[in-house]
Amino acid sequence: MAAVRTSRDTILDAYARLLADEGERGATLDAAARLAGVSKGGLLYHFPSKESLAEALCDRLEELVRADAETMRTAPEGAAHYYIRTSHFEGTPLDRALVAVARLSRAEHPRAVEVSRWASELWLSVLVEAVGDADVARAVKLVGDGLYYEALLDDGGASADSGDIEGLLHVIDRLTELAR
């Protein structure tokens, strides 16, 4: 059953899209209302300021990262494989929130900087738990982060070739075996 989308969600989605596509300057209240298909008054009912929109987007990212970290902890293939396999942009709500909050971070929005660091630290802590070695976990995280960054640079955000991923997973397996 699909989740019910509220006006609030639609406005947040529009704001995230504007941040990702146009940056913080282009993500105005007027532009967010227009893209969401609501009046500015409708937007202001849910979000009385641009700051409240940014805070809500940071809250959304926290929620999505917590869920992802739990999925990572319980992934049948293991946390390291999960992190590598999911380190590409697919336009998921988590992807969109990550990119949007990253744009806010670049504009030095304090909460966005804090949430971005927290997310990175949470994913690393899950990897450390799973791998048992902080240095190996950091190497796994950096490989995944590099894949994600590379996918963002690619037109359309396409993920790496599955053969490339399999090769990297073999390297990750060798690293994690060394940690044991």
Secondary structure, 3 states (H helix, E strand, C coil): CCCCCCHHHHHHHHHHHHHHHHHHHHCCHHHHHHHHCCCHHHHHHHCCCHHHHHHHHHHHHHHHHHHHHHHHHHCCCCHHHHHHHCCCCCCCHHHHHHHHHHHHHHCCCHHHHHHHHHHHHHHHHHHHHHHCCHHHHHHHHHHHHHHHHHHHHCHHHCCCCHHHHHHHHHHHHHHHHHHC
